[in-house]
Amino acid sequence: MQDERTEETGRRAPAAPTVPGSTGSHRSAGAPSSSRMFAAYLGDVEQLLDAQRREPALREALDLPRIAVALADPKLRSSQERVSRWCEEWIRPPGAERDAQGLDYERLSRSIIERLGQASDRDGVPMRALRRLQLRRHARTMPRGFLAHRSADLPARENEAFDTSRALIEAARRWYARNACHDPIVQANLARLAVLR
């Protein structure tokens, strides 16, 4: 099921074709794929948050937009413009102005875009981020669920790191589930990363 933003932006991949003679609800042989490598990366960031290691979690989470943009490019390239568009499209959940904790997604998205704009490797292939993703390809344990909770008694900087990390993890999950799992370029790039040494 597509949300309203899909029709507005037109940037998300079209649904997979259906098998002739079937109803529109059944997918063809190209069923959604999952990536253990990508799930393990997200799980690692969640575990850092669970362990209250918010700064390392934030560093890993801030790579997610660059990773997503690079995976969607045949040459694994990322640009600041495409990263900004990804953030604008995926960070704010469809239909959400604020979440239950009062999280302002528009402000958060602007803050993330600004932070990512200051990075030294803004354009080109984000090799370091892709290498860290690639290292997750041999993960033996599946990531556990997201258990960390935002705490009101944390300093503002730590709360911001938590909120930013959480928003990026959720955005990456939405992106993968609604777009990347059906995108042949993303799937080909994930397969390439899985076999490269």
Contacts in CASP RR format, 6 or more apart in sequence:
PFRMAT RR
TARGET T0000
AUTHOR 0000-0000-0000
METHOD contacts of the structure
MODEL  1
MQDERTEETGRRAPAAPTVPGSTGSHRSAGAPSSSRMFAAYLGDVEQLLD
AQRREPALREALDLPRIAVALADPKLRSSQERVSRWCEEWIRPPGAERDA
QGLDYERLSRSIIERLGQASDRDGVPMRALRRLQLRRHARTMPRGFLAHR
SADLPARENEAFDTSRALIEAARRWYARNACHDPIVQANLARLAVLR
2 12 0 8 1.000
2 15 0 8 1.000
3 94 0 8 1.000
3 95 0 8 1.000
3 178 0 8 1.000
4 94 0 8 1.000
4 95 0 8 1.000
5 89 0 8 1.000
5 94 0 8 1.000
6 12 0 8 1.000
6 178 0 8 1.000
9 89 0 8 1.000
11 85 0 8 1.000
11 89 0 8 1.000
12 178 0 8 1.000
12 179 0 8 1.000
13 179 0 8 1.000
13 182 0 8 1.000
13 183 0 8 1.000
15 182 0 8 1.000
16 27 0 8 1.000
16 28 0 8 1.000
16 30 0 8 1.000
16 31 0 8 1.000
16 182 0 8 1.000
17 28 0 8 1.000
18 24 0 8 1.000
18 26 0 8 1.000
18 27 0 8 1.000
18 28 0 8 1.000
19 26 0 8 1.000
19 28 0 8 1.000
30 182 0 8 1.000
32 177 0 8 1.000
32 181 0 8 1.000
32 182 0 8 1.000
33 181 0 8 1.000
33 187 0 8 1.000
34 181 0 8 1.000
35 176 0 8 1.000
35 181 0 8 1.000
35 190 0 8 1.000
36 136 0 8 1.000
36 137 0 8 1.000
36 139 0 8 1.000
36 142 0 8 1.000
37 133 0 8 1.000
37 134 0 8 1.000
37 136 0 8 1.000
37 137 0 8 1.000
37 139 0 8 1.000
37 190 0 8 1.000
37 193 0 8 1.000
37 194 0 8 1.000
38 133 0 8 1.000
38 136 0 8 1.000
38 172 0 8 1.000
38 176 0 8 1.000
38 180 0 8 1.000
38 190 0 8 1.000
39 142 0 8 1.000
39 143 0 8 1.000
40 136 0 8 1.000
40 137 0 8 1.000
40 139 0 8 1.000
40 142 0 8 1.000
40 143 0 8 1.000
41 60 0 8 1.000
41 67 0 8 1.000
41 132 0 8 1.000
41 133 0 8 1.000
41 136 0 8 1.000
42 143 0 8 1.000
42 169 0 8 1.000
42 172 0 8 1.000
42 173 0 8 1.000
43 143 0 8 1.000
43 144 0 8 1.000
43 145 0 8 1.000
43 146 0 8 1.000
44 60 0 8 1.000
44 136 0 8 1.000
44 143 0 8 1.000
45 57 0 8 1.000
45 60 0 8 1.000
45 61 0 8 1.000
45 64 0 8 1.000
45 165 0 8 1.000
45 168 0 8 1.000
45 169 0 8 1.000
46 57 0 8 1.000
46 143 0 8 1.000
46 144 0 8 1.000
46 145 0 8 1.000
46 146 0 8 1.000
46 147 0 8 1.000
46 148 0 8 1.000
46 169 0 8 1.000
47 143 0 8 1.000
47 144 0 8 1.000
48 54 0 8 1.000
48 56 0 8 1.000
48 57 0 8 1.000
48 60 0 8 1.000
48 165 0 8 1.000
49 57 0 8 1.000
49 146 0 8 1.000
49 148 0 8 1.000
49 162 0 8 1.000
49 165 0 8 1.000
49 166 0 8 1.000
50 146 0 8 1.000
50 147 0 8 1.000
50 148 0 8 1.000
52 148 0 8 1.000
54 158 0 8 1.000
54 161 0 8 1.000
54 162 0 8 1.000
54 165 0 8 1.000
55 161 0 8 1.000
57 161 0 8 1.000
57 162 0 8 1.000
57 165 0 8 1.000
58 161 0 8 1.000
58 164 0 8 1.000
58 165 0 8 1.000
60 132 0 8 1.000
60 165 0 8 1.000
61 164 0 8 1.000
61 165 0 8 1.000
61 168 0 8 1.000
61 169 0 8 1.000
62 112 0 8 1.000
62 115 0 8 1.000
62 116 0 8 1.000
62 164 0 8 1.000
62 168 0 8 1.000
63 126 0 8 1.000
63 128 0 8 1.000
63 129 0 8 1.000
63 132 0 8 1.000
63 133 0 8 1.000
64 168 0 8 1.000
64 169 0 8 1.000
64 171 0 8 1.000
64 172 0 8 1.000
65 83 0 8 1.000
65 86 0 8 1.000
65 87 0 8 1.000
65 112 0 8 1.000
65 116 0 8 1.000
65 168 0 8 1.000
65 171 0 8 1.000
66 78 0 8 1.000
66 83 0 8 1.000
66 116 0 8 1.000
66 126 0 8 1.000
66 129 0 8 1.000
67 126 0 8 1.000
67 129 0 8 1.000
67 130 0 8 1.000
67 133 0 8 1.000
67 172 0 8 1.000
68 86 0 8 1.000
68 90 0 8 1.000
68 172 0 8 1.000
68 175 0 8 1.000
68 180 0 8 1.000
69 78 0 8 1.000
69 79 0 8 1.000
69 82 0 8 1.000
69 83 0 8 1.000
69 86 0 8 1.000
70 76 0 8 1.000
70 77 0 8 1.000
70 78 0 8 1.000
70 125 0 8 1.000
70 126 0 8 1.000
70 129 0 8 1.000
70 130 0 8 1.000
70 189 0 8 1.000
71 180 0 8 1.000
71 185 0 8 1.000
71 186 0 8 1.000
71 189 0 8 1.000
71 190 0 8 1.000
72 180 0 8 1.000
72 183 0 8 1.000
72 185 0 8 1.000
72 186 0 8 1.000
72 189 0 8 1.000
73 82 0 8 1.000
73 185 0 8 1.000
73 189 0 8 1.000
74 185 0 8 1.000
74 189 0 8 1.000
75 125 0 8 1.000
76 125 0 8 1.000
76 130 0 8 1.000
76 189 0 8 1.000
77 123 0 8 1.000
77 124 0 8 1.000
77 125 0 8 1.000
78 123 0 8 1.000
78 124 0 8 1.000
78 125 0 8 1.000
78 126 0 8 1.000
79 122 0 8 1.000
79 123 0 8 1.000
79 124 0 8 1.000
80 116 0 8 1.000
80 117 0 8 1.000
80 122 0 8 1.000
80 123 0 8 1.000
83 113 0 8 1.000
83 116 0 8 1.000
83 117 0 8 1.000
83 122 0 8 1.000
84 113 0 8 1.000
84 116 0 8 1.000
86 175 0 8 1.000
87 109 0 8 1.000
87 112 0 8 1.000
87 113 0 8 1.000
87 116 0 8 1.000
87 171 0 8 1.000
88 109 0 8 1.000
88 113 0 8 1.000
90 171 0 8 1.000
90 172 0 8 1.000
90 174 0 8 1.000
90 175 0 8 1.000
91 105 0 8 1.000
91 108 0 8 1.000
91 109 0 8 1.000
91 112 0 8 1.000
91 167 0 8 1.000
91 168 0 8 1.000
91 171 0 8 1.000
92 105 0 8 1.000
92 106 0 8 1.000
92 109 0 8 1.000
93 99 0 8 1.000
93 105 0 8 1.000
93 170 0 8 1.000
93 174 0 8 1.000
96 105 0 8 1.000
97 105 0 8 1.000
98 104 0 8 1.000
98 105 0 8 1.000
99 105 0 8 1.000
101 150 0 8 1.000
103 163 0 8 1.000
103 167 0 8 1.000
105 167 0 8 1.000
108 163 0 8 1.000
108 164 0 8 1.000
108 167 0 8 1.000
111 160 0 8 1.000
111 164 0 8 1.000
112 164 0 8 1.000
112 167 0 8 1.000
112 168 0 8 1.000
116 122 0 8 1.000
121 127 0 8 1.000
121 128 0 8 1.000
130 193 0 8 1.000
133 193 0 8 1.000
134 193 0 8 1.000
134 194 0 8 1.000
134 196 0 8 1.000
137 193 0 8 1.000
137 194 0 8 1.000
146 166 0 8 1.000
146 169 0 8 1.000
148 162 0 8 1.000
148 166 0 8 1.000
150 159 0 8 1.000
150 162 0 8 1.000
150 163 0 8 1.000
150 166 0 8 1.000
151 159 0 8 1.000
151 162 0 8 1.000
152 159 0 8 1.000
154 162 0 8 1.000
179 186 0 8 1.000
180 186 0 8 1.000
180 187 0 8 1.000
181 187 0 8 1.000
END
